[in-house]
Amino acid sequence: IVSQKVSESLTERAGQFGLILDDISITHLQVAQQEAEKARFLVEKAEQQKKAAVISAEGDAQAAVLLAKSFGSAGEGLVELRRIEAAEDIAYQLSKSRNVTYLPQGQNVLLNLPT
């Protein structure tokens, strides 16, 4: 019905200019449907991202609770271990750099002068 009305309207308008239209076809009939599907997809994607964020937050909360319980029962040994590992990694990275100078602590490096 829509394409027929469009065809009649175009044929009539073209006739005013002395043009004869043999065939008229509408190629973008599904634009509204495609845009509706795209909008539906975007809504579903947003809902999935929201669910993923909630699940991630719940996992982080459970991890925090488990860490708090383990610190309470086992002490701060794990934290100290991670601190030492981080210090080792930093020292390794600094040892590769030629722009770093090491000064020993607890010794008077400058010509054995008293401090």
C-alpha positions in Angstrom: 0.0 0.0 0.0 2.8 2.4 1.0 4.9 1.6 -2.1 1.9 2.0 -4.3 1.0 5.4 -3.0 4.7 6.5 -3.3 4.8 5.2 -6.8 1.6 7.1 -7.8 2.8 10.2 -6.2 6.2 10.1 -7.9 4.6 9.3 -11.3 2.2 12.2 -11.0 5.0 14.6 -9.9 7.3 13.4 -12.7 4.5 13.8 -15.2 4.4 17.5 -14.4 7.9 17.8 -15.7 7.3 15.7 -18.8 9.0 12.6 -17.4 7.6 9.0 -17.6 8.6 6.6 -14.9 8.4 2.9 -15.9 9.4 1.3 -12.7 9.8 2.5 -9.1 11.2 0.4 -6.3 11.7 1.3 -2.7 14.9 -0.3 -1.5 15.1 0.8 2.2 11.8 -0.5 3.5 13.4 -2.3 6.4 15.2 0.6 7.9 12.7 1.1 10.8 12.8 -2.6 11.6 16.5 -2.8 11.5 16.8 0.3 13.7 14.4 -1.3 16.1 16.4 -4.5 16.2 19.6 -2.5 16.7 18.0 -0.6 19.6 16.8 -3.9 21.1 20.3 -5.3 20.8 21.8 -2.2 22.5 19.4 -2.5 25.4 20.2 -6.2 25.8 23.9 -5.5 25.7 23.5 -2.8 28.4 21.6 -5.2 30.5 24.3 -7.9 30.1 27.0 -5.4 31.0 25.0 -4.4 34.1 24.7 -8.0 35.2 28.4 -8.5 34.6 29.2 -5.5 36.7 27.0 -6.7 39.5 28.6 -10.2 39.4 32.1 -8.7 39.4 31.3 -6.5 42.4 29.8 -9.5 44.3 33.0 -11.4 43.5 35.2 -8.6 44.7 33.2 -8.3 47.9 33.5 -12.0 48.6 37.3 -11.8 48.0 37.6 -9.0 50.4 35.7 -10.9 53.1 37.9 -14.0 52.5 41.1 -11.9 52.7 39.9 -10.2 55.9 39.1 -13.7 57.5 42.5 -15.1 56.4 44.4 -12.0 57.8 42.5 -12.5 61.0 43.4 -16.1 61.4 46.9 -16.3 59.8 48.2 -12.8 60.5 50.0 -10.5 58.2 52.5 -13.0 56.8 51.0 -13.0 53.3 51.1 -9.2 53.2 54.7 -9.2 54.2 55.5 -11.8 51.6 53.9 -9.8 48.8 55.8 -6.7 50.0 59.1 -8.5 49.8 58.2 -9.9 46.3 57.4 -6.4 45.2 60.6 -5.0 46.6 62.6 -7.8 44.8 60.8 -6.9 41.5 61.6 -3.2 41.9 65.2 -4.0 42.7 65.5 -6.2 39.6 64.0 -3.5 37.4 66.3 -0.8 38.8 69.3 -3.0 38.4 68.8 -3.0 34.6 68.8 0.8 34.5 72.2 2.5 33.8 70.9 5.7 35.4 70.6 4.4 38.9 73.5 4.7 41.4 73.5 2.6 44.5 74.6 4.1 47.8 75.0 1.6 50.7 73.1 2.5 53.8 74.8 2.7 57.1 78.3 3.4 55.7 79.9 6.7 55.2 80.6 6.6 51.4 82.1 10.1 51.0 85.8 9.6 51.8 85.1 8.1 55.2 84.3 11.5 56.6 82.5 11.6 60.0 78.8 12.6 59.7 
